[in-house]
Amino acid sequence: MSESDENEIEQIIRNISPEEALELIKDMQDDPDFIILDVRTPKEFESGHIEGAINIDFRDENFASTMDERDKEKKYMICCGSGVRSSKALTVMQDCGYIEVYNILGGIRMWKVSGFPLTEE
């Protein structure tokens, strides 16, 4: 095994259902290193988002550089409207070297269909 293999950290990059996401949120609610990242536009975000989420717009021209500057050691759960942008964001984050990222399949749309709460605060 080469030295570079020994230093390589295994990434956890997964698509999860809204139900799995809700469980993850419950399990991680007291962990300051767990971040819910909503990659929709600010207007979409303001219309309702998962409580505690932060908003970084995937469509912003600086998205990749913004993500490259964030703490890659933290655990992230990402979502968008339907899962398309968050899937693309997942790839960006994986390429940037994020250690642990979970993507909610179906995005906020499936979150709502599952009957889970959103906030506008």
C-alpha positions as CSV (number, residue, x, y, z in Angstrom):
1,M,0.0,0.0,0.0
2,S,1.4,3.4,-1.0
3,E,1.6,6.3,1.4
4,S,-1.1,8.2,-0.6
5,D,-3.5,5.2,-0.1
6,E,-3.0,5.3,3.6
7,N,-3.8,9.0,3.8
8,E,-6.9,8.7,1.6
9,I,-10.1,9.2,3.6
10,E,-13.1,7.3,2.4
11,Q,-16.0,9.6,1.4
12,I,-19.6,8.8,2.3
13,I,-21.7,10.1,-0.5
14,R,-25.3,8.8,-0.5
15,N,-28.7,9.5,-1.8
16,I,-31.3,9.0,0.9
17,S,-35.1,9.0,1.1
18,P,-37.0,11.8,2.9
19,E,-37.7,9.3,5.7
20,E,-34.0,8.5,6.1
21,A,-33.3,12.2,6.0
22,L,-35.7,12.9,8.8
23,E,-34.1,10.2,10.9
24,L,-30.7,11.6,10.2
25,I,-31.8,15.1,11.3
26,K,-33.2,13.6,14.5
27,D,-30.0,11.7,15.2
28,M,-27.8,14.7,14.4
29,Q,-29.8,17.6,15.8
30,D,-27.4,18.3,18.5
31,D,-24.3,17.9,16.4
32,P,-22.8,21.3,15.4
33,D,-20.9,19.6,12.6
34,F,-24.1,18.5,10.8
35,I,-25.3,21.0,8.2
36,I,-28.5,21.0,6.2
37,L,-27.8,22.7,2.9
38,D,-30.6,23.9,0.7
39,V,-29.3,24.6,-2.8
40,R,-32.4,26.3,-4.2
41,T,-32.7,29.9,-5.0
42,P,-33.2,32.3,-2.1
43,K,-36.8,32.9,-3.2
44,E,-37.5,29.2,-3.2
45,F,-35.8,28.9,0.2
46,E,-37.9,31.6,1.7
47,S,-41.1,29.9,0.6
48,G,-40.3,27.0,2.9
49,H,-37.3,25.0,3.9
50,I,-36.2,22.3,6.4
51,E,-35.7,23.8,9.8
52,G,-32.1,24.7,10.5
53,A,-31.1,24.7,6.8
54,I,-28.8,27.2,5.3
55,N,-29.1,28.4,1.7
56,I,-26.4,28.4,-0.9
57,D,-27.9,28.8,-4.4
58,F,-26.6,26.1,-6.8
59,R,-27.3,28.4,-9.7
60,D,-25.0,31.1,-8.3
61,E,-21.9,31.4,-10.6
62,N,-19.7,31.1,-7.5
63,F,-21.3,27.9,-6.1
64,A,-18.3,25.6,-6.8
65,S,-15.8,28.1,-5.3
66,T,-18.1,28.7,-2.3
67,M,-18.4,25.0,-1.7
68,D,-14.6,24.6,-2.1
69,E,-14.1,27.1,0.7
70,R,-16.4,25.5,3.2
71,D,-15.4,23.0,5.9
72,K,-15.3,19.6,4.1
73,E,-14.9,17.7,7.4
74,K,-18.5,18.4,8.5
75,K,-21.5,16.2,7.6
76,Y,-23.8,17.7,5.1
77,M,-27.4,16.9,4.0
78,I,-28.4,18.6,0.8
79,C,-31.7,19.2,-0.9
80,C,-33.3,21.3,-3.6
81,G,-36.7,21.4,-5.2
82,S,-36.9,18.0,-6.9
83,G,-33.4,16.5,-6.5
84,V,-31.8,17.6,-9.8
85,R,-29.7,20.5,-8.5
86,S,-28.8,18.7,-5.3
87,S,-27.6,15.7,-7.3
88,K,-25.4,18.1,-9.3
89,A,-24.3,19.8,-6.0
90,L,-23.5,16.4,-4.6
91,T,-21.1,15.8,-7.5
92,V,-19.4,19.2,-6.9
93,M,-19.0,18.4,-3.2
94,Q,-17.6,15.0,-3.9
95,D,-15.1,16.5,-6.4
96,C,-14.2,19.2,-3.8
97,G,-13.3,16.4,-1.3
98,Y,-16.2,16.5,1.1
99,I,-16.1,13.6,3.5
100,E,-19.8,13.0,4.3
101,V,-22.7,14.2,2.1
102,Y,-26.3,12.9,2.0
103,N,-28.7,14.0,-0.8
104,I,-32.5,13.9,-0.2
105,L,-34.0,12.0,-3.2
106,G,-36.9,14.0,-4.7
107,G,-35.9,17.1,-2.8
108,I,-38.3,19.3,-1.0
109,R,-41.1,18.1,-3.2
110,M,-40.8,14.5,-1.8
111,W,-40.2,15.9,1.7
112,K,-43.6,17.6,1.5
113,V,-45.3,14.6,0.0
114,S,-44.0,12.6,2.9
115,G,-45.8,15.0,5.2
116,F,-42.6,16.4,6.8
117,P,-42.6,20.0,8.1
118,L,-41.0,23.1,6.5
119,T,-40.4,26.5,8.0
120,E,-40.3,30.0,6.5
121,E,-38.2,31.4,9.4
